[in-house]
Amino acid sequence: MAAGKLSGKVALVSGSGRGIGRSIALKLASEGARVVINDLDEAPANEVAQEIKTAGGEAVVCAGNVTAEDFGERFVKTAMDHFGGIDIIVNNAGYTWDNVIQKMSDEQWYAIMDVHLTAPFRILRAAQPVIRELSKAEHARGERVSRKVVNISSIAGTGGNAGQINYSSAKAGIMGMTMALAKEWGRMNVNVNCVAFGFIKTRLTESTADGDATVHIGGRDIKVGVNPDLMVLVERQIPLGRTGTPEEAAGAVYLLCTPESDYISGQTVICGGGLSI
């Protein structure tokens, strides 16, 4: 794999066995990053890692549920054990479990909070001591190394969405986490930013006529997909006239991982084809 703007960097990407996460991992790897791949299931994670290796890159798998209490430490340890550093963290893992507030259970609420808000918190908390020591050593050598955190939000977080009070709340929360951490970690030369996606075509948003599509998470079958008629109406509201691709979503994340973003921090970029709420 040819050297690129991220040559030699170590990137951790949660939820990178499928969809947008997969595209993010492949994009970062194509620019020279060594990538720690994560997915709930080991098989798709291994497939992405092999795809990177086949192209001449480096990747290792840390499979498992990001909501597990010890996952953050395990994710960070995998990066350190295999690559000896951390330069980029992308908190991408997640899913939706929708309902209106009067029908939403505590289980639904906490499941979505755990994956979209608590899991990134734990990953970043586990990474802090490592990044602190790396930063101290670089400072002592007179070096300035910029590191990157990119959290993933949604236009449901920037503008709310009926039927997604749990998801909208979590995705608004990750923007608050981004702004707070940008102020905490600036002294370590870490840029902390957020990308809020609009409608990106993945297995979680793919139109389903029968409405029976599900994903199996945590022992539950979660209904996914968007009604085709509703998707037609949504696309009419998008200024660019279409949903985005996972590769386009990955491009927005990549922008915030490049050296050109070294003086951008605490910001949320909307990747939504012109649709912002």
Secondary structure as a PSIPRED ss2 file (coil, helix, strand):
# PSIPRED VFORMAT (PSIPRED V4.0)

   1 M C   1.000  0.000  0.000
   2 A C   1.000  0.000  0.000
   3 A C   1.000  0.000  0.000
   4 G C   1.000  0.000  0.000
   5 K C   1.000  0.000  0.000
   6 L C   1.000  0.000  0.000
   7 S C   1.000  0.000  0.000
   8 G C   1.000  0.000  0.000
   9 K C   1.000  0.000  0.000
  10 V E   0.000  0.000  1.000
  11 A E   0.000  0.000  1.000
  12 L E   0.000  0.000  1.000
  13 V E   0.000  0.000  1.000
  14 S C   1.000  0.000  0.000
  15 G C   1.000  0.000  0.000
  16 S C   1.000  0.000  0.000
  17 G C   1.000  0.000  0.000
  18 R C   1.000  0.000  0.000
  19 G H   0.000  1.000  0.000
  20 I H   0.000  1.000  0.000
  21 G H   0.000  1.000  0.000
  22 R H   0.000  1.000  0.000
  23 S H   0.000  1.000  0.000
  24 I H   0.000  1.000  0.000
  25 A H   0.000  1.000  0.000
  26 L H   0.000  1.000  0.000
  27 K H   0.000  1.000  0.000
  28 L H   0.000  1.000  0.000
  29 A H   0.000  1.000  0.000
  30 S H   0.000  1.000  0.000
  31 E C   1.000  0.000  0.000
  32 G C   1.000  0.000  0.000
  33 A C   1.000  0.000  0.000
  34 R E   0.000  0.000  1.000
  35 V E   0.000  0.000  1.000
  36 V E   0.000  0.000  1.000
  37 I E   0.000  0.000  1.000
  38 N C   1.000  0.000  0.000
  39 D C   1.000  0.000  0.000
  40 L C   1.000  0.000  0.000
  41 D C   1.000  0.000  0.000
  42 E H   0.000  1.000  0.000
  43 A H   0.000  1.000  0.000
  44 P H   0.000  1.000  0.000
  45 A H   0.000  1.000  0.000
  46 N H   0.000  1.000  0.000
  47 E H   0.000  1.000  0.000
  48 V H   0.000  1.000  0.000
  49 A H   0.000  1.000  0.000
  50 Q H   0.000  1.000  0.000
  51 E H   0.000  1.000  0.000
  52 I H   0.000  1.000  0.000
  53 K H   0.000  1.000  0.000
  54 T H   0.000  1.000  0.000
  55 A C   1.000  0.000  0.000
  56 G C   1.000  0.000  0.000
  57 G C   1.000  0.000  0.000
  58 E C   1.000  0.000  0.000
  59 A E   0.000  0.000  1.000
  60 V E   0.000  0.000  1.000
  61 V E   0.000  0.000  1.000
  62 C C   1.000  0.000  0.000
  63 A C   1.000  0.000  0.000
  64 G C   1.000  0.000  0.000
  65 N C   1.000  0.000  0.000
  66 V C   1.000  0.000  0.000
  67 T C   1.000  0.000  0.000
  68 A C   1.000  0.000  0.000
  69 E C   1.000  0.000  0.000
  70 D C   1.000  0.000  0.000
  71 F H   0.000  1.000  0.000
  72 G H   0.000  1.000  0.000
  73 E H   0.000  1.000  0.000
  74 R H   0.000  1.000  0.000
  75 F H   0.000  1.000  0.000
  76 V H   0.000  1.000  0.000
  77 K H   0.000  1.000  0.000
  78 T H   0.000  1.000  0.000
  79 A H   0.000  1.000  0.000
  80 M H   0.000  1.000  0.000
  81 D H   0.000  1.000  0.000
  82 H H   0.000  1.000  0.000
  83 F H   0.000  1.000  0.000
  84 G C   1.000  0.000  0.000
  85 G C   1.000  0.000  0.000
  86 I C   1.000  0.000  0.000
  87 D C   1.000  0.000  0.000
  88 I E   0.000  0.000  1.000
  89 I E   0.000  0.000  1.000
  90 V E   0.000  0.000  1.000
  91 N E   0.000  0.000  1.000
  92 N C   1.000  0.000  0.000
  93 A C   1.000  0.000  0.000
  94 G C   1.000  0.000  0.000
  95 Y C   1.000  0.000  0.000
  96 T C   1.000  0.000  0.000
  97 W C   1.000  0.000  0.000
  98 D C   1.000  0.000  0.000
  99 N E   0.000  0.000  1.000
 100 V C   1.000  0.000  0.000
 101 I H   0.000  1.000  0.000
 102 Q H   0.000  1.000  0.000
 103 K H   0.000  1.000  0.000
 104 M C   1.000  0.000  0.000
 105 S C   1.000  0.000  0.000
 106 D H   0.000  1.000  0.000
 107 E H   0.000  1.000  0.000
 108 Q H   0.000  1.000  0.000
 109 W H   0.000  1.000  0.000
 110 Y H   0.000  1.000  0.000
 111 A H   0.000  1.000  0.000
 112 I H   0.000  1.000  0.000
 113 M H   0.000  1.000  0.000
 114 D H   0.000  1.000  0.000
 115 V H   0.000  1.000  0.000
 116 H H   0.000  1.000  0.000
 117 L H   0.000  1.000  0.000
 118 T H   0.000  1.000  0.000
 119 A H   0.000  1.000  0.000
 120 P H   0.000  1.000  0.000
 121 F H   0.000  1.000  0.000
 122 R H   0.000  1.000  0.000
 123 I H   0.000  1.000  0.000
 124 L H   0.000  1.000  0.000
 125 R H   0.000  1.000  0.000
 126 A H   0.000  1.000  0.000
 127 A H   0.000  1.000  0.000
 128 Q H   0.000  1.000  0.000
 129 P H   0.000  1.000  0.000
 130 V H   0.000  1.000  0.000
 131 I H   0.000  1.000  0.000
 132 R H   0.000  1.000  0.000
 133 E H   0.000  1.000  0.000
 134 L H   0.000  1.000  0.000
 135 S H   0.000  1.000  0.000
 136 K H   0.000  1.000  0.000
 137 A H   0.000  1.000  0.000
 138 E H   0.000  1.000  0.000
 139 H H   0.000  1.000  0.000
 140 A H   0.000  1.000  0.000
 141 R C   1.000  0.000  0.000
 142 G C   1.000  0.000  0.000
 143 E C   1.000  0.000  0.000
 144 R C   1.000  0.000  0.000
 145 V C   1.000  0.000  0.000
 146 S C   1.000  0.000  0.000
 147 R E   0.000  0.000  1.000
 148 K E   0.000  0.000  1.000
 149 V E   0.000  0.000  1.000
 150 V E   0.000  0.000  1.000
 151 N E   0.000  0.000  1.000
 152 I E   0.000  0.000  1.000
 153 S E   0.000  0.000  1.000
 154 S E   0.000  0.000  1.000
 155 I H   0.000  1.000  0.000
 156 A H   0.000  1.000  0.000
 157 G H   0.000  1.000  0.000
 158 T H   0.000  1.000  0.000
 159 G H   0.000  1.000  0.000
 160 G C   1.000  0.000  0.000
 161 N C   1.000  0.000  0.000
 162 A C   1.000  0.000  0.000
 163 G C   1.000  0.000  0.000
 164 Q E   0.000  0.000  1.000
 165 I H   0.000  1.000  0.000
 166 N H   0.000  1.000  0.000
 167 Y H   0.000  1.000  0.000
 168 S H   0.000  1.000  0.000
 169 S H   0.000  1.000  0.000
 170 A H   0.000  1.000  0.000
 171 K H   0.000  1.000  0.000
 172 A H   0.000  1.000  0.000
 173 G H   0.000  1.000  0.000
 174 I H   0.000  1.000  0.000
 175 M H   0.000  1.000  0.000
 176 G H   0.000  1.000  0.000
 177 M H   0.000  1.000  0.000
 178 T H   0.000  1.000  0.000
 179 M H   0.000  1.000  0.000
 180 A H   0.000  1.000  0.000
 181 L H   0.000  1.000  0.000
 182 A H   0.000  1.000  0.000
 183 K H   0.000  1.000  0.000
 184 E H   0.000  1.000  0.000
 185 W H   0.000  1.000  0.000
 186 G H   0.000  1.000  0.000
 187 R H   0.000  1.000  0.000
 188 M H   0.000  1.000  0.000
 189 N C   1.000  0.000  0.000
 190 V E   0.000  0.000  1.000
 191 N E   0.000  0.000  1.000
 192 V E   0.000  0.000  1.000
 193 N E   0.000  0.000  1.000
 194 C E   0.000  0.000  1.000
 195 V E   0.000  0.000  1.000
 196 A E   0.000  0.000  1.000
 197 F E   0.000  0.000  1.000
 198 G C   1.000  0.000  0.000
 199 F C   1.000  0.000  0.000
 200 I E   0.000  0.000  1.000
 201 K C   1.000  0.000  0.000
 202 T C   1.000  0.000  0.000
 203 R C   1.000  0.000  0.000
 204 L C   1.000  0.000  0.000
 205 T C   1.000  0.000  0.000
 206 E C   1.000  0.000  0.000
 207 S E   0.000  0.000  1.000
 208 T C   1.000  0.000  0.000
 209 A C   1.000  0.000  0.000
 210 D C   1.000  0.000  0.000
 211 G C   1.000  0.000  0.000
 212 D C   1.000  0.000  0.000
 213 A C   1.000  0.000  0.000
 214 T E   0.000  0.000  1.000
 215 V E   0.000  0.000  1.000
 216 H E   0.000  0.000  1.000
 217 I E   0.000  0.000  1.000
 218 G C   1.000  0.000  0.000
 219 G C   1.000  0.000  0.000
 220 R E   0.000  0.000  1.000
 221 D E   0.000  0.000  1.000
 222 I E   0.000  0.000  1.000
 223 K E   0.000  0.000  1.000
 224 V C   1.000  0.000  0.000
 225 G C   1.000  0.000  0.000
 226 V E   0.000  0.000  1.000
 227 N C   1.000  0.000  0.000
 228 P H   0.000  1.000  0.000
 229 D H   0.000  1.000  0.000
 230 L H   0.000  1.000  0.000
 231 M H   0.000  1.000  0.000
 232 V H   0.000  1.000  0.000
 233 L H   0.000  1.000  0.000
 234 V H   0.000  1.000  0.000
 235 E H   0.000  1.000  0.000
 236 R H   0.000  1.000  0.000
 237 Q H   0.000  1.000  0.000
 238 I C   1.000  0.000  0.000
 239 P C   1.000  0.000  0.000
 240 L C   1.000  0.000  0.000
 241 G C   1.000  0.000  0.000
 242 R C   1.000  0.000  0.000
 243 T C   1.000  0.000  0.000
 244 G E   0.000  0.000  1.000
 245 T C   1.000  0.000  0.000
 246 P H   0.000  1.000  0.000
 247 E H   0.000  1.000  0.000
 248 E H   0.000  1.000  0.000
 249 A H   0.000  1.000  0.000
 250 A H   0.000  1.000  0.000
 251 G H   0.000  1.000  0.000
 252 A H   0.000  1.000  0.000
 253 V H   0.000  1.000  0.000
 254 Y H   0.000  1.000  0.000
 255 L H   0.000  1.000  0.000
 256 L C   1.000  0.000  0.000
 257 C C   1.000  0.000  0.000
 258 T C   1.000  0.000  0.000
 259 P H   0.000  1.000  0.000
 260 E H   0.000  1.000  0.000
 261 S H   0.000  1.000  0.000
 262 D C   1.000  0.000  0.000
 263 Y C   1.000  0.000  0.000
 264 I C   1.000  0.000  0.000
 265 S C   1.000  0.000  0.000
 266 G C   1.000  0.000  0.000
 267 Q C   1.000  0.000  0.000
 268 T E   0.000  0.000  1.000
 269 V E   0.000  0.000  1.000
 270 I E   0.000  0.000  1.000
 271 C E   0.000  0.000  1.000
 272 G C   1.000  0.000  0.000
 273 G C   1.000  0.000  0.000
 274 G C   1.000  0.000  0.000
 275 L C   1.000  0.000  0.000
 276 S C   1.000  0.000  0.000
 277 I C   1.000  0.000  0.000
